Each structure stands twice: as C-alpha cells, then as structure tokens.
C-alpha cells in the first residue's frame, strides 16, 4: 500500500476527487475516476478500492440528504426494509473484500470493472421505456437489493444503475428511483466504511485529498446541473471505464 506523497500527485488526486464529486452529482460514476487515479498514485487495487469508498462517502451523504423527501419504498416493500437490506448487504460485501487477498482482488478487478462499465453504459444510453414492466415481486426486489448491497460493499462500480433498473422495473417512477438509490447507496457504503476504517488498507492522505475535492465537486455539480449535457459527462466516464478495463487486463 505505497502512496507517492509528492504534493503534485496529491493535487492530482484532489482534482480527481473534484471531478468525481461533480460527476456523482450530475450522472454518477465517480469511482471510475478515483479508482484509476489511486492506482496511478501507487496503491494496490484493494487499497485503492477501500480508500475510494471512504473518500467519496461524504459526497454520498450530501446526495442522499438532498433527495430524501423524494425517496420511498415500492408497494409492500418499505424504504426502511430496502435500507436495512442495503446496510446488511454492504456489511457482507465489505467482509468478503477484507478477507480477499490483494493478489486475488487484483486478478478479479478487471472483470469487476468490465461488468461495471457495461452496466454504466447500458444505464446511461438505453432508452427509458414509456411504461415500466412491473415484473418484480416484493421478495424478488428484496433479494435483488440485498445482492446489490453485497456487490456495493465489495466493489460498488455501477451499483446506481443496478438499483435504478431494479426499482424502475418494480414500478417506481424514475425521479423517485433516483432519490431512493442515492439513499440506499449511502446505506450500503456506510456499513462498508464502518469496517474499512479499521482495515489498515486506507491511504488516509489520499482519502483526505479525494474527500476535499469531492466536496468541492459536489458544489460544482449542483451549479453545473442545468448547464452541461449529462451525455457528454457519461460518455467520458464510459471511455475511462473502457480504457481502465483494457489497461487492467494487459498490464
């Protein structure tokens, strides 16, 4: 877990956090920026994933609080049930990650990034159906949310679009689903962060630089929300994901 502490490197990490905070506010996908930035700064994939999760958590708290009034449950599945499933799933995923050797995780990461990039691409550019197909029973929705929580605690890339897909198919309107997934993402990452802070895998200097940039990016994202085309930003994230996937497979 070696981190280059050169001020220029830390400044670049801070800029990565700033962009990630802006991206999360506008479209999601900030971890696609912070994860490779931390890898380039010298962290191993396990440490980079854990450090990125902790550093972006303040931004997720802000997003969930901003839309908490719009968030809700689906039919008989209350928001509290979804929140509890996300929290418990995040704990399971975090425990799995902490018990994964760094060498094994390094081999697994390219496939996780490939999967997350595919999910992000599908979620960003698919055409939203006019009428949602309510194909999820309450039990199926709860099972899906728990599994997403495990994935979120373990890696997390693309969880927003996984949740949006599940919630909208279950019958939530898109605006409400967006607010709900922000609250649930915060829940699953809260449980993971609670375990990660004691893991010994956190590069705290990098986390601080990322967090500072992320908070600033959150303010910038709110300002840019109605000024930039989100497809441009999403397209950039997809390109980063593709480039990162190729790099991780061939390095």
HUUR-V206892 format. One record per pair of residues at least 24 apart in sequence whose ideal C-beta (glycine too) atoms are under 6 Angstrom apart, sorted by the first residue. I is the first residue (numbers start at 1). GAP is how many residues later the second one is. D is the distance in whole Angstrom. If there is no record, write none. Layout:
BEGIN
i={I/I}
gap={GAP/GAP}
d={D/D}
END
This chain:
BEGIN
i={1/2/3/3/3/3/3/4/4/9/10/13/13/13/13/13/14/14/14/17/17/17/18/18/18/20/21/21/21/21/22/22/22/23/24/25/25/26/26/26/27/27/27/28/29/29/30/31/32/32/32/34/36/43/44/45/45/45/46/46/46/47/50/50/50/51/51/51/51/53/54/54/54/54/55/55/55/56/57/57/58/58/59/59/60/60/60/61/62/63/64/64/64/67/67/70/70/71/71/71/72/74/74/74/76/77/77/82/82/83/85/85/85/86/86/86/86/87/87/89/89/89/89/90/90/90/90/90/90/91/92/93/93/93/94/94/94/96/97/98/109/110/110/112/113/113/114/116/116/117/117/119/119/120/120/121/123/124/132/132/134/135/136/136/141/149/152/153/153/159}
gap={46/40/38/39/40/200/203/37/38/32/199/24/28/193/196/197/195/198/199/193/196/197/195/198/199/194/38/193/196/197/195/198/199/210/35/193/196/195/204/207/203/206/207/132/91/208/26/126/205/208/209/176/208/160/58/60/61/64/56/59/155/154/146/151/152/151/152/155/156/139/139/142/148/153/152/155/156/158/132/136/153/157/155/159/125/126/129/125/156/119/118/119/122/112/115/106/109/108/109/112/104/96/97/98/62/61/64/63/102/104/57/60/61/63/98/101/102/100/104/57/60/61/99/59/62/63/98/101/102/100/58/57/60/61/59/98/101/58/57/101/139/138/139/43/131/132/131/41/42/124/128/39/42/38/41/117/38/110/36/39/37/34/33/34/29/39/36/35/39/26}
d={4/5/6/5/6/5/6/6/5/5/5/6/6/5/4/6/4/6/4/4/3/4/4/5/4/6/5/4/2/5/4/5/4/6/5/5/3/5/6/6/5/5/5/4/6/4/6/5/5/5/5/6/5/6/5/6/5/5/4/5/6/5/5/5/6/5/5/6/5/6/5/6/6/5/4/3/5/6/6/5/6/6/4/5/6/5/6/6/5/5/5/5/4/3/5/6/4/4/4/5/6/5/6/6/5/5/6/5/6/5/6/5/5/4/4/4/4/5/5/5/2/5/6/5/6/4/3/4/5/4/5/4/2/4/4/4/4/5/5/6/6/4/5/5/6/5/5/3/4/3/6/4/5/5/6/5/3/4/5/6/4/6/6/4/5/4/4/6/4/6}
END
